[in-house]
Amino acid sequence: MSEYMIRVPKKADAPQIIDYVNLVAEETDNLTFGQGEFSVTVEAEEHLIEQSNNDPNRLFLIACEQDSVIAMMTFQARTRERLKHYGEFGLSVQKHYWGKGIAKSMLTQLIEWAKDNQQIRKINLEVRADNDRAIQLYKRVGFREEGRISRYFQIDDNFYDAIIMGLAID
């Protein structure tokens, strides 16, 4: 595998991020959206990047190989006073790069960032209950199962549960 770099995106990355999201939407049913459902403009993506980069309680990371985005993770804390100590993240990796440690590296960076953040005390996620590879990865980095939502995803005529997982940051 070639070298990849994990970094915070710049506004100039917006077109590559959009291309990446549309690609992974075609490759997997593990996301909350499918092919053709991601309709963000370059300007809107640039604005999102800027917002994330200027908010101390958000983290946006991309993994790049040369000029291509091959993985992405976003984390956002809640904003209400009673809930602002936690947030949720989304993570995806281009299928060609599954099993190469990129997701684990991104998760490790998220956890370290959260430990340095004075506000974040908990990281949550929702994962499709049959996504065993992802669930095992989350457990390896310290997440615990906290619950289950039945019929969370509907793909065609099939329903799939979601497992809720969390990691306390102390």
N, CA, C and O of each residue as an XYZ file, in Angstrom:
680
protein
N       0.839     -1.184      0.000
C       0.000      0.000      0.000
C       0.877      1.238      0.000
O       1.933      1.266      0.633
N       0.440      2.243     -0.703
C       1.153      3.515     -0.725
C       0.986      4.216      0.614
O       0.177      3.815      1.451
N       1.758      5.258      0.793
C       1.668      6.060      2.006
C       0.387      6.890      1.980
O      -0.028      7.388      0.934
N      -0.221      7.025      3.139
C      -1.366      7.913      3.266
C      -1.099      8.855      4.427
O      -0.265      8.582      5.290
N      -1.822      9.966      4.434
C      -1.662     10.968      5.482
C      -3.044     11.301      6.025
O      -3.985     11.508      5.259
N      -3.164     11.353      7.351
C      -4.400     11.776      8.005
C      -4.217     13.227      8.404
O      -3.226     13.596      9.035
N      -5.198     14.050      8.022
C      -5.091     15.479      8.322
C      -6.474     16.117      8.362
O      -7.473     15.524      7.954
N      -6.495     17.335      8.865
C      -7.696     18.167      8.836
C      -7.859     18.687      7.402
O      -6.879     19.129      6.802
N      -9.056     18.644      6.848
C      -9.222     19.123      5.475
C      -9.141     20.637      5.364
O      -9.372     21.373      6.323
N      -8.807     21.069      4.162
C      -8.818     22.486      3.795
C     -10.014     22.701      2.860
O     -10.548     21.750      2.289
N     -10.420     23.954      2.715
C     -11.544     24.244      1.820
C     -11.284     23.705      0.412
O     -12.215     23.271     -0.267
N     -10.035     23.729     -0.026
C      -9.689     23.245     -1.366
C      -9.948     21.747     -1.535
O      -9.998     21.254     -2.662
N     -10.114     21.015     -0.424
C     -10.389     19.572     -0.483
C     -11.857     19.257     -0.770
O     -12.205     18.100     -1.007
N     -12.706     20.256     -0.752
C     -14.146     20.027     -0.875
C     -14.530     19.167     -2.088
O     -15.298     18.221     -1.912
N     -14.047     19.435     -3.299
C     -14.454     18.581     -4.436
C     -14.035     17.116     -4.259
O     -14.792     16.210     -4.608
N     -12.840     16.884     -3.720
C     -12.380     15.502     -3.514
C     -13.193     14.813     -2.417
O     -13.440     13.609     -2.492
N     -13.607     15.565     -1.405
C     -14.439     14.987     -0.342
C     -15.788     14.580     -0.905
O     -16.289     13.502     -0.584
N     -16.375     15.408     -1.725
C     -17.670     15.077     -2.342
C     -17.536     13.839     -3.219
O     -18.378     12.943     -3.160
N     -16.492     13.782     -4.027
C     -16.254     12.594     -4.867
C     -16.101     11.350     -4.001
O     -16.655     10.296     -4.315
N     -15.350     11.474     -2.912
C     -15.129     10.353     -1.998
C     -16.458      9.866     -1.399
O     -16.741      8.668     -1.413
N     -17.257     10.781     -0.882
C     -18.521     10.391     -0.245
C     -19.433      9.698     -1.255
O     -20.079      8.705     -0.919
N     -19.494     10.201     -2.474
C     -20.315      9.550     -3.494
C     -19.790      8.156     -3.832
O     -20.577      7.249     -4.100
N     -18.478      7.978     -3.821
C     -17.888      6.668     -4.087
C     -18.233      5.672     -2.977
O     -18.697      4.567     -3.261
N     -18.010      6.056     -1.708
C     -18.270      5.100     -0.627
C     -19.751      4.789     -0.491
O     -20.114      3.707     -0.029
N     -20.612      5.720     -0.885
C     -22.054      5.455     -0.862
C     -22.426      4.319     -1.817
O     -23.400      3.601     -1.590
N     -21.646      4.164     -2.882
C     -21.867      3.066     -3.836
C     -21.283      1.751     -3.336
O     -21.754      0.680     -3.719
N     -20.260      1.821     -2.483
C     -19.488      0.633     -2.107
C     -20.050     -0.153     -0.928
O     -19.744     -1.336     -0.780
N     -20.863      0.477     -0.087
C     -21.290     -0.190      1.137
C     -22.702      0.209      1.525
O     -23.171      1.298      1.194
N     -23.366     -0.683      2.227
C     -24.674     -0.395      2.802
C     -24.562     -0.089      4.294
O     -25.577     -0.066      4.989
N     -23.362      0.144      4.794
C     -23.164      0.403      6.219
C     -23.334      1.872      6.596
O     -23.271      2.211      7.778
N     -23.546      2.743      5.623
C     -23.717      4.166      5.892
C     -25.196      4.500      6.065
O     -26.062      3.696      5.723
N     -25.479      5.678      6.593
C     -26.868      6.095      6.786
C     -27.491      6.650      5.510
O     -28.648      7.070      5.515
N     -26.739      6.653      4.434
C     -27.243      7.104      3.144
C     -26.697      6.191      2.060
O     -25.689      5.508      2.241
N     -27.389      6.199      0.931
C     -26.980      5.340     -0.172
C     -26.589      6.135     -1.397
O     -26.510      7.363     -1.377
N     -26.347      5.399     -2.454
C     -25.919      5.988     -3.719
C     -26.923      7.050     -4.174
O     -28.131      6.815     -4.189
N     -26.400      8.216     -4.542
C     -27.231      9.289     -5.061
C     -27.919     10.143     -4.004
O     -28.633     11.084     -4.351
N     -27.725      9.845     -2.734
C     -28.401     10.591     -1.666
C     -27.573     11.737     -1.112
O     -28.101     12.554     -0.358
N     -26.317     11.825     -1.453
C     -25.446     12.876     -0.934
C     -25.411     13.990     -1.961
O     -24.749     13.876     -2.992
N     -26.122     15.064     -1.678
C     -26.230     16.142     -2.665
C     -25.737     17.467     -2.074
O     -26.485     18.439     -1.966
N     -24.483     17.474     -1.703
C     -23.874     18.669     -1.127
C     -23.074     19.376     -2.218
O     -22.332     18.746     -2.972
N     -23.237     20.683     -2.288
C     -22.477     21.465     -3.253
C     -21.055     21.698     -2.737
O     -20.784     21.539     -1.547
N     -20.169     22.069     -3.629
C     -18.795     22.390     -3.241
C     -18.811     23.533     -2.225
O     -18.079     23.495     -1.236
N     -19.631     24.532     -2.464
C     -19.699     25.678     -1.552
C     -20.183     25.241     -0.167
O     -19.647     25.692      0.845
N     -21.178     24.380     -0.118
C     -21.682     23.897      1.172
C     -20.624     23.072      1.899
O     -20.479     23.176      3.117
N     -19.890     22.257      1.156
C     -18.822     21.456      1.770
C     -17.696     22.357      2.274
O     -17.150     22.120      3.352
N     -17.347     23.379      1.511
C     -16.341     24.337      1.968
C     -16.770     24.995      3.276
O     -15.965     25.163      4.191
N     -18.044     25.363      3.353
C     -18.576     25.983      4.562
C     -18.509     25.012      5.743
O     -18.152     25.409      6.852
N     -18.851     23.748      5.511
C     -18.784     22.736      6.565
C     -17.345     22.558      7.061
O     -17.104     22.469      8.264
N     -16.414     22.510      6.141
C     -14.993     22.384      6.507
C     -14.580     23.570      7.371
O     -13.941     23.400      8.409
N     -14.948     24.761      6.939
C     -14.592     25.960      7.683
C     -15.223     25.963      9.078
O     -14.560     26.293     10.061
N     -16.498     25.596      9.160
C     -17.170     25.523     10.460
C     -16.463     24.536     11.382
O     -16.197     24.838     12.545
N     -16.166     23.367     10.854
C     -15.505     22.339     11.664
C     -14.145     22.792     12.141
O     -13.783     22.584     13.299
N     -13.394     23.407     11.256
C     -12.040     23.837     11.608
C     -12.023     24.979     12.617
O     -11.012     25.199     13.284
N     -13.127     25.704     12.735
C     -13.196     26.842     13.655
C     -13.947     26.529     14.943
O     -14.125     27.415     15.779
N     -14.385     25.304     15.118
C     -15.142     24.911     16.315
C     -14.274     23.986     17.157
O     -13.907     22.906     16.694
N     -13.939     24.380     18.375
C     -13.047     23.548     19.196
C     -13.672     22.226     19.634
O     -12.979     21.366     20.177
N     -14.963     22.058     19.406
C     -15.641     20.828     19.813
C     -16.119     19.996     18.627
O     -17.031     19.177     18.741
N     -15.476     20.229     17.489
C     -15.693     19.434     16.287
C     -14.338     18.970     15.788
O     -13.323     19.645     15.958
N     -14.350     17.803     15.168
C     -13.138     17.315     14.530
C     -13.518     16.716     13.185
O     -14.442     15.908     13.092
N     -12.806     17.114     12.156
C     -13.018     16.607     10.800
C     -11.653     16.149     10.321
O     -10.716     16.942     10.242
N     -11.544     14.874     10.002
C     -10.288     14.317      9.505
C     -10.525     13.622      8.177
O     -11.575     13.020      7.950
N      -9.533     13.716      7.306
C      -9.532     12.929      6.077
C      -8.201     12.190      6.000
O      -7.180     12.662      6.500
N      -8.235     11.041      5.373
C      -7.007     10.323      5.042
C      -6.842     10.447      3.532
O      -7.774     10.193      2.769
N      -5.650     10.839      3.117
C      -5.382     11.056      1.695
C      -4.208     10.210      1.242
O      -3.222     10.037      1.958
N      -4.340      9.696      0.049
C      -3.237      9.042     -0.639
C      -3.011      9.871     -1.897
O      -3.856      9.899     -2.792
N      -1.892     10.531     -1.957
C      -1.615     11.527     -2.988
C      -2.720     12.580     -2.926
O      -2.895     13.203     -1.879
N      -3.464     12.801     -3.993
C      -4.515     13.824     -3.977
C      -5.906     13.246     -3.758
O      -6.891     13.978     -3.850
N      -6.012     11.958     -3.470
C      -7.316     11.313     -3.313
C      -7.670     11.120     -1.850
O      -6.829     10.717     -1.046
N      -8.913     11.408     -1.511
C      -9.429     11.125     -0.179
C      -9.793      9.648     -0.141
O     -10.536      9.168     -0.997
N      -9.271      8.924      0.851
C      -9.531      7.483      0.950
C     -10.276      7.113      2.235
O     -10.709      5.972      2.395
N     -10.426      8.077      3.153
C     -11.184      7.848      4.381
C     -11.570      9.201      4.967
O     -10.947     10.224      4.685
N     -12.619      9.175      5.793
C     -13.106     10.419      6.367
C     -13.758     10.140      7.709
O     -14.408      9.111      7.895
N     -13.579     11.065      8.642
C     -14.231     10.967      9.932
C     -14.659     12.360     10.382
O     -13.901     13.323     10.266
N     -15.877     12.451     10.893
C     -16.356     13.700     11.465
C     -16.872     13.428     12.868
O     -17.504     12.403     13.123
N     -16.597     14.352     13.771
C     -17.096     14.292     15.136
C     -17.673     15.661     15.462
O     -17.092     16.691     15.120
N     -18.824     15.658     16.127
C     -19.431     16.910     16.554
C     -20.033     16.716     17.930
O     -20.804     15.784     18.159
N     -19.672     17.608     18.848
C     -20.253     17.591     20.186
C     -21.633     18.233     20.151
O     -21.940     19.042     19.275
N     -22.437     17.864     21.102
C     -23.737     18.517     21.283
C     -23.489     19.942     21.765
O     -22.405     20.255     22.258
N     -24.492     20.802     21.623
C     -24.302     22.201     22.003
C     -25.099     22.607     23.236
O     -24.762     23.600     23.881
N     -26.132     21.874     23.572
C     -26.908     22.228     24.764
C     -26.080     21.974     26.010
O     -25.294     21.028     26.074
N     -26.271     22.835     26.997
C     -25.452     22.808     28.205
C     -25.400     21.427     28.850
O     -24.324     20.976     29.241
N     -26.514     20.762     28.969
C     -26.559     19.467     29.644
C     -26.029     18.318     28.792
O     -25.803     17.220     29.300
N     -25.835     18.562     27.526
C     -25.414     17.500     26.605
C     -24.061     17.760     25.956
O     -23.549     16.894     25.246
N     -23.479     18.915     26.178
C     -22.285     19.309     25.429
C     -21.034     18.512     25.780
O     -19.998     18.694     25.142
N     -21.105     17.641     26.771
C     -19.949     16.831     27.166
C     -19.745     15.613     26.264
O     -18.753     14.898     26.406
N     -20.667     15.374     25.345
C     -20.501     14.227     24.448
C     -20.848     14.600     23.019
O     -21.454     15.635     22.743
N     -20.444     13.722     22.131
C     -20.763     13.897     20.728
C     -20.699     12.566     20.019
O     -20.386     11.537     20.618
N     -20.999     12.599     18.742
C     -21.025     11.393     17.916
C     -20.111     11.583     16.721
O     -19.855     12.699     16.269
N     -19.629     10.454     16.228
C     -18.782     10.537     15.044
C     -19.299      9.600     13.967
O     -20.034      8.650     14.234
N     -18.893      9.898     12.750
C     -19.114      9.042     11.602
C     -17.768      8.776     10.965
O     -16.912      9.659     10.916
N     -17.579      7.566     10.478
C     -16.294      7.158      9.916
C     -16.543      6.266      8.717
O     -17.385      5.369      8.764
N     -15.817      6.512      7.653
C     -15.906      5.637      6.482
C     -14.527      5.536      5.838
O     -13.701      6.445      5.927
N     -14.312      4.399      5.190
C     -13.055      4.134      4.493
C     -13.414      3.543      3.134
O     -14.289      2.682      3.036
N     -12.748      3.997      2.109
C     -12.950      3.440      0.774
C     -12.680      1.936      0.822
O     -11.701      1.502      1.430
N     -13.526      1.154      0.197
C     -13.482     -0.313      0.321
C     -12.104     -0.899     -0.009
O     -11.666     -1.841      0.651
N     -11.435     -0.372     -0.990
C     -10.111     -0.856     -1.383
C      -9.120     -0.803     -0.220
O      -8.142     -1.552     -0.205
N      -9.368      0.081      0.757
C      -8.442      0.294      1.876
C      -8.917     -0.337      3.189
O      -8.299     -0.126      4.233
N     -10.010     -1.109      3.147
C     -10.485     -1.776      4.358
C      -9.401     -2.724      4.873
O      -8.686     -3.349      4.090
N      -9.291     -2.822      6.187
C      -8.369     -3.766      6.815
C      -6.918     -3.326      6.827
O      -6.041     -4.131      7.141
N      -6.639     -2.082      6.498
C      -5.252     -1.605      6.428
C      -4.874     -0.684      7.590
O      -3.806     -0.073      7.576
N      -5.748     -0.584      8.594
C      -5.426      0.184      9.787
C      -5.771      1.658      9.736
O      -5.498      2.382     10.693
N      -6.361      2.119      8.652
C      -6.668      3.547      8.526
C      -7.744      3.961      9.531
O      -7.597      4.976     10.212
N      -8.815      3.186      9.626
C      -9.884      3.523     10.565
C      -9.374      3.527     11.998
O      -9.737      4.406     12.780
N      -8.541      2.564     12.352
C      -7.992      2.522     13.709
C      -7.126      3.753     13.970
O      -7.191      4.332     15.055
N      -6.326      4.154     13.001
C      -5.497      5.356     13.158
C      -6.358      6.598     13.357
O      -6.045      7.444     14.195
N      -7.437      6.708     12.593
C      -8.316      7.865     12.722
C      -9.013      7.860     14.086
O      -9.146      8.904     14.724
N      -9.454      6.687     14.523
C     -10.096      6.579     15.841
C      -9.127      6.946     16.961
O      -9.502      7.624     17.918
N      -7.904      6.504     16.837
C      -6.887      6.830     17.841
C      -6.678      8.338     17.909
O      -6.546      8.902     18.995
N      -6.648      8.991     16.749
C      -6.499     10.456     16.745
C      -7.707     11.133     17.378
O      -7.557     12.107     18.115
N      -8.909     10.622     17.095
C     -10.125     11.175     17.698
C     -10.069     11.050     19.218
O     -10.364     12.009     19.931
N      -9.697      9.887     19.712
C      -9.654      9.649     21.159
C      -8.619     10.561     21.817
O      -8.888     11.143     22.868
N      -7.449     10.688     21.214
C      -6.418     11.571     21.767
C      -6.873     13.026     21.749
O      -6.639     13.761     22.709
N      -7.513     13.442     20.678
C      -8.050     14.798     20.577
C      -9.082     15.026     21.678
O      -9.078     16.073     22.326
N      -9.969     14.050     21.893
C     -11.011     14.188     22.919
C     -10.397     14.280     24.316
O     -10.886     15.028     25.162
N      -9.333     13.526     24.556
C      -8.662     13.588     25.864
C      -8.068     14.971     26.118
O      -8.022     15.426     27.261
N      -7.619     15.634     25.067
C      -7.043     16.971     25.193
C      -8.111     18.061     25.253
O      -7.823     19.189     25.652
N      -9.324     17.735     24.867
C     -10.426     18.688     24.842
C     -11.027     18.763     26.246
O     -11.324     17.731     26.849
N     -11.204     19.957     26.760
C     -11.709     20.125     28.127
C     -13.202     19.847     28.249
O     -13.702     19.668     29.359
N     -13.914     19.807     27.145
C     -15.365     19.635     27.186
C     -15.795     18.190     26.952
O     -16.721     17.720     27.614
N     -15.165     17.483     26.051
C     -15.634     16.160     25.627
C     -15.300     15.115     26.689
O     -14.134     14.915     27.030
N     -16.320     14.458     27.202
C     -16.141     13.409     28.207
C     -16.666     12.058     27.722
O     -16.525     11.050     28.413
N     -17.282     12.039     26.511
C     -17.848     10.794     26.000
C     -17.961     10.883     24.490
O     -18.325     11.921     23.939
N     -17.642      9.770     23.825
C     -17.793      9.657     22.372
C     -18.791      8.536     22.112
O     -18.643      7.433     22.639
N     -19.803      8.815     21.302
C     -20.822      7.828     20.960
C     -20.802      7.529     19.470
O     -20.300      8.309     18.660
N     -21.366      6.368     19.137
C     -21.539      6.009     17.733
C     -22.699      5.048     17.585
O     -23.123      4.402     18.543
N     -23.198      4.968     16.379
C     -24.212      3.994     16.000
C     -23.653      3.215     14.827
O     -23.135      3.799     13.876
N     -23.758      1.882     14.894
C     -23.198      1.031     13.852
C     -24.211     -0.053     13.507
O     -24.905     -0.568     14.384
N     -24.289     -0.389     12.241
C     -25.192     -1.464     11.829
C     -24.817     -2.735     12.575
O     -23.644     -3.104     12.638
N     -25.815     -3.402     13.140
C     -25.583     -4.538     14.036
C     -24.870     -5.705     13.359
O     -24.255     -6.522     14.044
N     -24.937     -5.802     12.047
C     -24.262     -6.908     11.351
C     -22.908     -6.479     10.763
O     -22.311     -7.229      9.991
N     -22.429     -5.306     11.114
C     -21.123     -4.827     10.642
C     -20.059     -5.278     11.653
O     -19.507     -4.472     12.402
N     -19.793     -6.573     11.651
C     -18.910     -7.185     12.644
C     -17.501     -6.596     12.642
O     -16.918     -6.393     13.707
N     -16.952     -6.321     11.469
C     -15.586     -5.774     11.406
C     -15.507     -4.445     12.138
O     -14.576     -4.213     12.910
N     -16.475     -3.572     11.901
C     -16.464     -2.261     12.552
C     -16.669     -2.411     14.062
O     -15.982     -1.764     14.852
N     -17.606     -3.257     14.453
C     -17.884     -3.456     15.881
C     -16.639     -3.963     16.595
O     -16.324     -3.494     17.689
N     -15.933     -4.903     16.003
C     -14.712     -5.425     16.625
C     -13.633     -4.346     16.727
O     -12.917     -4.274     17.726
N     -13.520     -3.518     15.707
C     -12.563     -2.411     15.756
C     -12.915     -1.465     16.899
O     -12.045     -1.097     17.688
N     -14.170     -1.075     16.993
C     -14.581     -0.154     18.053
C     -14.294     -0.751     19.430
O     -13.849     -0.039     20.331
N     -14.539     -2.025     19.597
C     -14.254     -2.675     20.876
C     -12.751     -2.684     21.162
O     -12.336     -2.476     22.303
N     -11.933     -2.923     20.130
C     -10.476     -2.945     20.328
C      -9.927     -1.609     20.823
O      -8.937     -1.581     21.554
N     -10.558     -0.507     20.430
C     -10.063      0.793     20.886
C     -10.788      1.279     22.136
O     -10.563      2.405     22.580
N     -11.657      0.445     22.710
C     -12.233      0.757     24.012
C     -13.715      1.054     24.074
O     -14.240      1.277     25.165
N     -14.414      1.068     22.948
C     -15.856      1.315     22.980
C     -16.592      0.110     23.560
O     -16.163     -1.035     23.413
N     -17.721      0.400     24.228
C     -18.574     -0.649     24.788
C     -19.958     -0.550     24.164
O     -20.428      0.537     23.828
N     -20.602     -1.706     24.016
C     -22.000     -1.714     23.576
C     -22.863     -1.164     24.689
O     -22.718     -1.544     25.851
N     -23.783     -0.247     24.318
C     -24.651      0.367     25.316
C     -26.124      0.170     25.010
O     -26.972      0.445     25.860
N     -26.440     -0.295     23.828
C     -27.845     -0.481     23.490
C     -28.021     -0.876     22.046
O     -27.059     -1.051     21.298
N     -29.272     -1.010     21.680
C     -29.621     -1.454     20.328
C     -30.907     -0.743     19.916
O     -31.829     -0.582     20.715
N     -30.948     -0.325     18.664
C     -32.165      0.250     18.101
C     -32.629     -0.691     16.998
O     -31.912     -0.916     16.023
N     -33.811     -1.230     17.153
C     -34.316     -2.151     16.134
C     -34.814     -1.368     14.922
O     -35.288     -0.238     15.040
N     -34.695     -1.992     13.767
C     -35.185     -1.439     12.498
C     -34.641     -0.039     12.229
O     -35.360      0.820     11.719
N     -33.398      0.187     12.563
C     -32.772      1.499     12.409
C     -32.542      1.841     10.934
O     -32.816      2.960     10.499
N     -32.045      0.881     10.182
C     -31.808      1.051      8.751
C     -32.884      0.299      7.976
O     -33.294     -0.794      8.368
N     -33.335      0.887      6.883
C     -34.162      0.158      5.933
C     -33.505      0.280      4.577
O     -33.365      1.373      4.028
N     -33.102     -0.865      4.045
C     -32.462     -0.912      2.734
C     -33.297     -1.855      1.884
O     -33.428     -3.043      2.180
N     -33.856     -1.296      0.823
C     -34.847     -2.000      0.020
C     -35.980     -2.410      0.963
O     -36.562     -1.545      1.617
N     -36.303     -3.668      1.053
C     -37.391     -4.099      1.936
C     -36.880     -4.750      3.211
O     -37.648     -5.388      3.932
N     -35.591     -4.598      3.497
C     -35.001     -5.234      4.669
C     -34.674     -4.211      5.745
O     -34.243     -3.094      5.459
N     -34.890     -4.622      6.993
C     -34.568     -3.784      8.136
C     -33.328     -4.320      8.836
O     -33.093     -5.528      8.878
N     -32.539     -3.402      9.385
C     -31.315     -3.753     10.104
C     -31.272     -2.949     11.399
O     -31.597     -1.762     11.421
N     -30.870     -3.608     12.464
C     -30.719     -2.945     13.757
C     -29.412     -2.161     13.795
O     -28.501     -2.393     13.000
N     -29.346     -1.233     14.735
C     -28.106     -0.501     15.004
C     -27.699     -0.771     16.449
O     -28.542     -0.865     17.341
N     -26.414     -0.891     16.656
C     -25.864     -1.016     17.999
C     -25.314      0.348     18.389
O     -24.609      0.995     17.614
N     -25.648      0.771     19.594
C     -25.153      2.026     20.140
C     -23.913      1.677     20.965
O     -23.950      0.773     21.799
N     -22.833      2.391     20.730
C     -21.591      2.158     21.461
C     -21.076      3.476     22.018
O     -21.356      4.542     21.470
N     -20.330      3.399     23.097
C     -19.796      4.598     23.704
C     -18.444      4.376     24.327
O     -18.078      3.257     24.686
N     -17.704      5.464     24.449
C     -16.378      5.450     25.089
C     -16.300      6.654     26.013
O     -16.394      7.799     25.570
N     -16.126      6.381     27.311
C     -15.957      7.456     28.276
C     -14.539      8.000     28.171
O     -13.579      7.237     28.055
N     -14.415      9.313     28.211
C     -13.120      9.988     28.158
C     -12.842     10.536     29.560
O     -13.560     11.410     30.046
N     -11.811     10.024     30.192
C     -11.499     10.492     31.549
C     -10.172     11.211     31.592
O      -9.753     11.671     32.654
